[in-house]
Amino acid sequence: MKELMDQLQTLIEKNIDKPVSKQMSLLEPLFDQIYQNKNLELKDMLRLSQLENQLTKRIIEVCPKVEPSTSEKEKIIEQLIYYSRKRMEELYHCSIVNDSLKARSFEFCNIVLEIAKNLEVTACMFNLSDFLSLPYKHYIVIAYFNYYYVIDLTYQQFFLLGNNFKNRYYEHPSYTRTCDIGRRIIERDFNTAKKMIVDGYLKDLEQIKSYFDEFSDEKLSNGREYLKLLISPLKGSNDKREKILYAKLERN
């Protein structure tokens, strides 16, 4: 196992600047050999994780949009996304285009809520692990401005090459690693993945369904059912935003 991982390390160092497609074709066969071993020791898993973490290019060659939008149709929502992304970069000294934004969803959603309030857009934050079959916390915002919008400004974190080898699976009593959702959704619905990364939001109900399907073991019938799943628990809330969000669900 050590020899195989040493070989992987050398190959990664030689190809780290190559296009992601080239890296995948060269590295995936070796990673697969390791994933097939069902008796990895903890020290092997830790090194394997280190190797994966070196592969930070995204498997989808699109970037978040950071320039102001000229769209009149979605003007308010586009402004919400633009100002939120700029605020994120200022506060966290990160690059929306280049960084993975991993483990930043809670902080970034709070920024979205702050900007939404300034723009008079009704918006609430939801932790998907409270509703879907997720082993980790991931926060999104659902906003309402004539339509429902699902906003996820850290979605790109699920598309890192090191987490998206097709046969990736290894487990330990304290954690399990599997292929991330990025590879699955771009193979099934590239347009939804692209739109969420580039624009930061989804409005179309079919795309909303595709987005949530990859987080859920039990697929719901349509995008509206996913919205109901998240929003319905707000019934009876005294919070003004939550009351509005729920009321709009009942009327639409």
C-alpha positions in Angstrom: 0.0 0.0 0.0 2.8 2.4 0.8 4.4 1.8 -2.5 1.2 2.5 -4.3 0.6 5.8 -2.4 4.2 6.8 -3.0 3.6 6.3 -6.7 0.4 8.4 -6.5 2.2 11.2 -4.7 4.9 11.3 -7.4 2.2 11.3 -10.2 0.3 14.1 -8.5 3.4 16.3 -8.1 4.2 15.8 -11.8 0.7 16.6 -13.0 -0.7 19.1 -10.5 -0.8 21.9 -13.1 -2.3 19.7 -15.9 -6.0 20.1 -16.9 -8.4 18.3 -14.6 -9.4 15.8 -17.3 -5.7 14.8 -17.7 -5.3 14.5 -14.0 -8.4 12.3 -13.7 -7.3 9.9 -16.5 -3.9 9.4 -15.0 -4.8 9.2 -11.3 -8.1 7.5 -11.1 -6.9 4.0 -11.9 -4.4 4.2 -9.0 -6.9 5.6 -6.6 -9.3 2.8 -7.6 -6.7 0.2 -6.6 -6.6 1.7 -3.1 -10.4 2.1 -2.8 -10.8 -1.6 -3.6 -8.9 -2.5 -0.5 -11.5 -3.0 2.2 -9.0 -3.3 5.0 -7.3 0.0 5.0 -5.6 0.9 8.2 -6.2 4.3 9.8 -2.7 5.6 8.8 -3.5 4.6 5.2 -6.8 6.4 5.3 -5.2 9.5 6.6 -2.5 9.5 3.9 -5.2 8.8 1.3 -7.1 11.8 2.5 -4.0 13.9 2.2 -3.5 12.8 -1.4 -7.1 13.6 -2.3 -6.8 17.0 -0.7 -4.0 18.0 -3.0 -6.3 17.7 -6.0 -8.2 21.0 -5.7 -9.2 21.6 -9.3 -12.9 21.4 -10.1 -14.2 18.6 -12.3 -16.6 21.1 -14.0 -14.8 23.9 -15.9 -17.1 26.8 -15.1 -16.6 29.6 -12.6 -18.9 31.6 -10.4 -20.0 34.9 -11.9 -18.6 37.8 -10.0 -19.4 40.7 -12.3 -22.7 42.7 -11.9 -25.5 41.3 -13.9 -27.3 43.3 -16.6 -30.4 41.1 -16.4 -33.6 43.1 -15.8 -35.7 39.9 -15.5 -33.9 38.7 -12.4 -32.4 42.1 -11.3 -33.1 41.8 -7.6 -31.9 38.3 -7.2 -28.9 38.9 -9.3 -28.0 41.9 -7.1 -28.4 39.7 -4.1 -25.9 37.2 -5.4 -23.5 39.8 -6.6 -23.3 41.8 -3.4 -23.2 38.6 -1.3 -20.2 37.3 -3.2 -18.4 40.6 -3.0 -19.0 40.8 0.7 -17.7 37.2 1.2 -14.5 38.0 -0.5 -14.0 41.2 1.6 -14.8 39.5 4.9 -13.0 36.1 4.4 -10.2 37.2 2.0 -11.1 34.4 -0.3 -11.5 34.1 -4.1 -15.1 33.2 -5.2 -13.6 32.0 -8.5 -10.6 30.0 -7.3 -11.3 28.8 -3.8 -13.3 25.7 -3.0 -15.3 27.5 -0.2 -15.4 24.2 1.6 -17.0 24.4 5.1 -18.1 28.0 4.5 -21.8 27.5 3.8 -23.1 28.7 7.2 -21.1 31.9 7.2 -21.9 32.7 3.5 -25.6 32.0 4.1 -25.6 34.6 6.9 -24.1 37.1 4.5 -26.9 36.3 2.0 -29.5 36.9 4.7 -27.9 40.3 5.6 -27.9 41.4 1.9 -31.5 40.0 1.4 -32.7 42.1 4.3 -31.2 45.3 2.7 -32.8 44.5 -0.6 -36.2 43.6 1.1 -36.1 40.1 -0.2 -37.7 37.4 2.1 -35.0 34.8 2.8 -34.4 32.0 5.4 -31.5 29.6 5.9 -31.8 25.8 6.0 -29.4 23.1 7.0 -30.0 20.3 4.5 -28.8 17.6 6.9 -32.0 18.3 9.0 -34.1 17.2 6.1 -32.1 15.0 3.7 -29.8 12.0 4.1 -26.6 14.0 4.6 -23.8 12.9 7.0 -22.6 16.5 7.2 -24.1 20.0 7.6 -24.7 22.1 4.5 -26.5 25.3 4.6 -28.5 27.0 1.8 -30.9 29.9 1.6 -34.4 29.8 0.2 -35.6 33.2 -0.9 -38.9 34.5 -2.2 -39.3 37.4 -4.6 -42.2 36.7 -6.9 -40.7 33.2 -7.2 -38.9 30.8 -4.9 -35.1 30.8 -5.3 -32.7 28.1 -3.9 -29.4 29.8 -3.2 -26.2 27.9 -2.7 -23.0 30.1 -3.0 -20.6 27.3 -1.8 -21.9 24.6 -4.2 -18.5 24.4 -6.0 -17.0 22.7 -3.0 -18.7 19.4 -4.1 -16.8 19.4 -7.4 -13.2 19.0 -6.3 -11.3 16.3 -8.2 -9.9 14.6 -5.1 -13.4 13.9 -3.8 -15.0 12.8 -7.1 -13.3 9.6 -8.2 -16.1 7.4 -9.3 -15.3 4.4 -7.1 -14.3 6.4 -4.1 -15.3 4.6 -0.9 -13.5 3.9 2.3 -14.7 3.8 5.9 -13.5 3.9 9.5 -15.7 3.8 12.7 -15.3 7.6 12.9 -16.0 8.5 9.3 -16.9 7.3 5.8 -15.7 8.8 2.5 -17.6 8.4 -0.7 -17.7 9.9 -4.1 -19.0 13.5 -3.8 -22.2 14.7 -5.5 -20.4 16.7 -8.1 -19.5 13.8 -10.5 -23.0 12.4 -10.2 -24.9 15.5 -11.1 -22.7 16.6 -14.0 -23.1 13.1 -15.5 -26.9 13.3 -15.1 -27.7 17.0 -15.3 -24.8 19.2 -16.3 -26.9 22.3 -16.9 -28.2 22.4 -13.3 -24.7 22.0 -11.9 -23.4 24.7 -14.2 -26.2 27.2 -13.4 -25.9 26.8 -9.6 -22.1 27.3 -9.7 -22.2 30.2 -12.1 -25.3 32.1 -11.0 -25.5 30.9 -7.4 -29.3 30.2 -7.5 -32.0 28.1 -9.1 -35.6 29.0 -9.8 -36.7 26.4 -12.3 -38.5 23.6 -10.4 -37.0 20.8 -12.6 -33.5 22.1 -11.8 -34.4 22.4 -8.1 -35.4 18.8 -8.1 -32.1 17.8 -9.8 -30.2 19.8 -7.2 -31.9 18.2 -4.2 -31.9 14.7 -5.7 -28.2 14.4 -5.3 -28.4 15.1 -1.6 -31.2 12.7 -0.9 -31.5 8.9 -0.8 -35.3 9.1 -1.2 -36.0 11.2 -4.3 -39.1 13.3 -4.2 -41.4 13.7 -7.2 -40.7 17.3 -8.1 -39.0 20.5 -7.0 -42.0 21.8 -5.3 -42.1 18.8 -3.0 -38.5 19.5 -1.9 -39.5 23.2 -1.2 -42.4 21.9 0.9 -40.2 19.6 2.8 -37.9 22.4 3.9 -40.5 25.2 4.3 -43.5 23.4 5.8 -41.9 23.2 9.3 -42.1 27.0 9.4 -45.8 26.8 9.9 -46.8 28.7 13.0 -43.5 30.6 13.3 -43.6 34.1 14.8 -40.5 35.1 12.8 -41.7 37.6 10.1 -39.5 36.1 7.3 -40.5 32.5 8.1 -44.2 33.5 8.2 -43.9 35.1 4.8 -42.0 32.2 3.3 -44.5 29.7 4.5 -47.5 31.8 3.4 -46.2 32.1 -0.1 -45.8 28.3 -0.2 -49.5 27.9 0.7 -50.6 30.3 -2.0 -48.5 29.0 -4.9 
